[in-house]
Amino acid sequence: MDPSSPSSTITAPPDYHETALTLARLATEAMTCKFALLHYDSVSKTMIEWYWPDDEEGKKVPPSNFEKYRDERKFQYPCCLCAFSTRREAYTEAAVYPWRDKATNKLYWNARCTSDTLKIDIHYHRSSLVTFIYPLRGEHEKPCLIQLEWTRREQKDLMAKLDSSIGDGITATEFRILFRHCKLCKRVGARPVMNHHILACSGGVQKQRLKQKSRLFVIDETTK
């Protein structure tokens, strides 16, 4: 075979070491930038400034109002580095959510995807921050849902808070962090355990449906 032919060309495997180094460099750049809030741009493959949302009066929107602002306007949370690590061209939104530090009892607003966390509220009072008034959404246009897997530490802290005799329970959002609901058998359980249960339950239902279909097929054959 001609070594120069396309069929004989050997494709080199991806350099995972180089990928890891680039990912670490991009993450460090975002975490250490003091004058702007950076996020990943899949077009240039670099970290660029994220535009903090402004209201109609030109005032910066606080993180506590992000969800409402996102519902009304074409506003997206920062693009996380999943777009780089998975080689996706699409914009991958990070999740923005509140989290209370048990040691200081102070509430922080975090932007996070997978295990990386960035305190987004520390940028709110910076005068160097680039801002933008995002356009309104259409009447029937809804924001995309953001999927986020919560860490065991976060789940453990919330469970301790729920179990504590001191305090006033947890919020509905925090409840959804801890527990999952199986739509098939209607059971509710702790998220790590229910993840396996839902997979097993859905697999069992699928097998049952296949059995029912095979039985129907046999009946149809015998009645001909």
N, C-alpha and C positions, 0 to 999 in steps of 0.2 A: 504493500500500500504506500502511496506517495505521502511522505511525511508532511508535505505542505497542504494536503487536502483537508477540508474542514472536518471530515469525519475522524481524522487522526489527531486533531488538536486536543491537547489535554488542558482542561480548565483548572486553574489553581484554586485550592480551597480558600475560603475567606480567612483573612488574618484576624482571628478573634482577639489576639493580644493587642493589636493596633486599635481595634474597635473599642476595647475596654479602656485603653489609654485616652482615646478621643472623647469617649463618654465621660470619663472622670474629669478631663480638662474642661469640657463644656459645663458640667455640673458645678465645678469649683468656680468657674467664671461667673455663673449666675448667683452662687451663694456669697461671693465676696464683693460683688459690685456694690458700691456705696452711693452712687448718684442716680441709679435707675433700677427698675425691675426688669430683668431680662427673661426672655423665654425663647424656645427653640423655633427656628424658621426652617422648614423642610426644603424650601426652594434654594436658599443660599447655604444650607447645612451649617449655619452659625447661630449664635445667640444674639438676638436683637432686642431693642426696647419694646416693652409691652405698654400700650396706652391705657393709663388708668381712666376709668369712666368719669365723665362730668355730667352734672344735671343740667337742666335748661337754663339755670342762672349762672353756669360756668363754675360751679363749686364741685369739688371732688366728692364722689359718692363714697361713704364709709363702707367697709367690708360687710357690716351687718345688713346693709341694704342691697348687696350685690344680687341676691337671688330674685328679689322683686324687680330690680333693674334689668336683669337677664330675661325675665319673663316678658317684659314690655319692649325690649330693644334688641337689636342684632348685635349683642355683646357676648363675647366669648372669654372664658377664663384663660389664663396663660396656657400656651401649648407646652406639654411636658416632653421629656426626652424619650418617651416611648416611641414617638415618631421616628427618632433616630435609631434606637436599638432594634426596632422591628422593621426598619427600612420602609416605613409607610410614608406616602406622600401626603396623606390626609392630615388635617389639623386634629391633634389629640388633646382634648381639654383636660387640664388638671382639675381636681376637686377642691373647692374652697369651703372650709367648714370651721366652726368654733371648737376650741379645745381648752379646758381649764387645767392649769398647772397645779397639781396637788400641793407642791411645796410652797408656792407663793400665793395660791388661791387667786391667781390672775388669769383672766380670759384672753386667749390669743386666737387670731384668725390665721389658719394655715392653708397653704396651697400645696397639694400633694398628689402624687400618682405613685402607685406601688409603695415602696418603703421610703422614698425621699420626701422630706418635709421642709417647707420654707415658710417662715413667719411672714405673711404678706402685709400685716398691719403696720410693721415697722417702716414701711415705705410711705404710708399715708400722709405724714406731715412733712415730707421732703419737698422743698420748693423746686428742686431740679427735675421733679417727676414730669414726664410728658403725659398730657391728658387729652381726651377726645370725647365729644358728645356723639354717642353711637345712635344711628338711625332707628326709628321705631319699627317693630315687627308688623307684619301684616295681620289682619283680623284673625285669621285661622292658623297663623304660623306659630309653632311651639318650639321651644329650645330643645336640643338633644339631651337625652338622659346621660348622666355620667356614671359609669360603673367604677366602683372603688372597693378593693379588698382591704378590710381593716386589720391592723396588726394585732397580734396576740396581746401585746402590752395594753393597747387601747381597750380591747375587749375585757381584759382582766381588771383594769381600772374602773370601767363602767360597771362590771359585775360587783365589785367591792362597794361602789357607790349605791347600787341597787339594794345590796344586802345590808347596808348600814342602817342602824336604827336612828341615826342623826341625819337630818336632811329631808328633802321633800321629793324623793324619787328621781326619775330621769325623764327626759323629754321623749316625744314620739320619735324624733330622728335618732336619738341614742338607743331607743328600743329596737329600731330596725338595724342598728349596728350589731346588737347582741343576738337577735333572734331572726330566724327565717321561718316562713310559712310554706308548707307543702300544699300546693293547690290540688293535688290528686287525692291525698288521704286526710287533708284538713288538719294535720298535726302541726304544732309549733314547737321549736326546740332551739338550743344554742346553735349559733351559726356554723362553727366548725363541724359539729356532728351532723347537722341537718344538710350540709353540703353533700355528704356521702349518702345520707338517707334519700335525698331527692333524686340523686343519680340512680340509686338502686330501685327506688319506687318507680321512676319513669321507665327504667329498663324492664321491670316486671310487668308494667302495664302494656308496654310495647310487645313483649312476648305473648301476653294474654290475647292481645288483638290479633297477632299472627296466628295463634291457635284457633281463634274464632273464625278467622278468614279461611283457614285450611278446612275446618269443619263444614263451613258453608259450601266450600268448593266440593267436598265429598258428597254432601247432600244433593247439590245441584247435579252432580254426575249420576247419582243413583236414581234420580227422579226423571232423567231423560228417557 
